Amino acid sequence: MHDLSVAVLCSGSSGNSILLSREESGVLIDAGLSCRELERRLSLFGAEPTQIEAVLLTHEHTDHTRGVKKFCAEHKLPVYATRGTLALTPLEGVETRTIAAGNNLRLNGLVVRPFKVRHLAAEPVAFSIFFDSVKVGIASDLGCVTPSVVEEMSNSTLMFVEANYDEKMLLAGEYPDFLKRAIKSDHGHLSNDDAGTLSFKSSSEKTERVVLVHLSKDNNTLEKARETVEHEVKRSRHRPRIEVVGHGEAGGPYKLG
């Protein structure tokens, strides 16, 4: 059996991309870095663009799509995204394939299930990814923890959970009030407290690790994110390891098999 390897190429408002690879091939979730930077960061994990089979997009915001057109055009890769995301992402000359929440697709030996989230985007999704007996849940860029999100993330071996902001830092910070309201809204981003709630409710005996992603550069710290989520998860019988990927940083690789 070949293990599944998952690596965060970058996380945060400066760009987001996650690599899932097995054997000599892989898929990318989002491509929010320039084409050249995507190539450089892939090389940090021993991967080549020629090994990528497809790019899946969560939504159309540029910190998730910045390099997708050039990267996929240069390397002749298809882009999978919802109808709403495809409509708002410049992808001229690139092969596109439409996905829908609740409909599984098979890629590179993986079963990928998109699921709905609330975010200020046209038709955003998050992903549950299955490979043999392991499951990876990726929930970033969502404004609230709904029962359906908890259900989709439950029993993940590895969870990537957004911990965008510390509420006190956000409220005391220099962002204008309208932006603070947008971030805190049900269609904005998850706070550290929200990340703790999702991690606690979705963790099971199968959950080995929770990786906190999409931290704000201005309204959070690695220490606050980790401390808040660890405190919440301690309430559970299941105590997965908590890790944090800093803003603009890479993380992993996390091996699953």
Secondary structure, DSSP 8 states (H G I E B T S, - for coil): ---EEEEEEE-STT--EEEEEETTEEEEE---S-HHHHHHHHHHTT--GGGEEEEE-S---HHHHTTHHHHHHHHT--EEEEHHHHHTS--TTS-EEEE-TT--EEETTEEEEEEE---SSSS-EEEEEEETTEEEEEE-S-S---HHHHHHHTT-SEEEEE--B-HHHHHHSSS-HHHHHHHHSTTS--BHHHHHHHHHHH--TT--EEEEE---SSS--HHHHHHHHHHHHTTSS---EEEE--TT--EEEEEE-
